[in-house]
Amino acid sequence: MSPAATKTKAAGNHKAPTRPAKPNREPPATLAIFAATVDLDKRLLMPSILNLSRDGLLKPKFPILDISHHDRTSW
């Protein structure tokens, strides 16, 4: 047997030390919606975000930032 094959065979018998599992952390994120008073936001974006939340695909306190130059009193 060649020395390389011997090393490979020996390495296969070695177990790596176990490490404690790291918590599954996602990077922090904020969804920013620009021109939030536009019809697109009202009809498509917000219902889609609501569906993602209902399906459990967003964190319970997922931050959403609506940015607009106009007041949203017409909704």
Secondary structure, DSSP 8 states (H G I E B T S, - for coil): --HHHHHHHHHHH-----------------EEEESTTSHHIIIIIHHHHHHHHHTT-S-TT--EEEE-SS--TT-
